[in-house]
Amino acid sequence: MDDETIDLNQALMLDGNAAAGLMQEIFGLEMTSNPAECANCGNVSEMGGLLAFAHAPGMVLRCPACQEVMVRIVQTPNGTYLDARGAAYVRLAPPAA
């Protein structure tokens, strides 16, 4: 990647908190503090700490350590598509009592 591409990526990058509302809509709970493990490098990070790219047809969440794609979310008129094959796991906290 050249310096111009890297600068553009950094300018478009948000943190995973930018996806908080979308994830709450999908999962029905607050997701930013839930941990996820990158399937590529094994880094464990809270969902809110992932690198978010929202300037596309959907939301892309990348690992903050290796920058591999962990989660893709696209909403269409036919439904919401969630691809999390870049995450070894996402742990959901038990419901509050």
C-alpha positions in Angstrom: 0.0 0.0 0.0 1.3 3.5 -0.8 1.2 6.4 1.7 -1.8 8.0 0.0 -3.9 4.8 0.5 -2.8 4.4 4.1 -3.7 8.1 4.8 -7.1 7.6 3.2 -7.8 4.5 5.3 -6.8 6.3 8.5 -9.1 9.2 7.5 -12.1 6.9 7.0 -11.4 4.7 10.1 -13.6 4.9 13.2 -13.6 2.7 16.3 -16.1 -0.1 16.8 -18.3 2.2 18.8 -19.5 3.6 15.5 -21.3 0.3 15.0 -22.9 0.2 18.4 -26.4 1.1 17.3 -26.3 -1.3 14.3 -25.1 -4.2 16.6 -27.7 -3.4 19.2 -30.4 -3.5 16.4 -29.1 -7.0 15.3 -28.3 -8.6 18.7 -30.8 -6.8 20.9 -28.1 -5.9 23.4 -25.2 -3.6 23.9 -22.2 -5.2 22.2 -19.3 -2.8 22.4 -17.8 -4.3 25.6 -18.2 -7.9 24.4 -14.9 -9.5 23.4 -14.1 -11.0 20.1 -11.1 -13.0 19.0 -9.5 -12.4 15.6 -9.4 -15.7 13.6 -6.2 -14.5 11.8 -3.9 -13.4 14.6 -5.7 -14.5 17.8 -5.9 -10.9 19.3 -8.8 -10.5 21.7 -10.5 -7.1 21.7 -13.7 -5.6 22.8 -16.1 -5.0 19.8 -15.9 -1.3 20.5 -12.1 -1.4 20.1 -12.3 -2.9 16.6 -11.5 -0.6 13.6 -14.7 0.4 11.9 -15.1 1.4 8.3 -18.6 2.8 7.6 -18.1 4.5 4.3 -19.2 1.5 2.1 -22.4 -0.3 1.3 -22.1 -1.7 4.8 -20.0 -1.7 8.0 -16.7 -3.4 8.1 -15.0 -4.1 11.5 -11.3 -5.0 11.4 -8.8 -6.3 14.0 -6.9 -3.5 15.6 -3.7 -5.7 15.7 -3.5 -7.1 12.2 -6.2 -5.2 10.4 -7.8 -8.3 9.0 -11.6 -8.1 8.4 -13.4 -9.7 11.4 -17.1 -8.7 10.8 -19.1 -7.4 7.8 -22.6 -6.1 8.2 -24.8 -5.0 5.2 -28.4 -4.0 5.4 -30.5 -4.3 2.2 -34.3 -4.1 1.6 -34.3 -7.9 1.8 -32.6 -8.1 5.2 -29.4 -7.7 7.2 -26.4 -9.8 6.2 -23.8 -10.5 8.9 -20.5 -12.2 8.0 -18.3 -12.9 11.1 -16.0 -15.5 9.7 -13.0 -13.4 10.5 -13.8 -13.7 14.2 -12.9 -17.0 16.0 -15.6 -16.1 18.4 -17.7 -13.2 19.8 -18.7 -13.7 23.4 -22.1 -12.4 24.5 -22.5 -11.4 28.1 -25.3 -13.2 30.0 -28.4 -11.1 30.5 -28.5 -9.0 33.6 -30.6 -10.4 36.4 
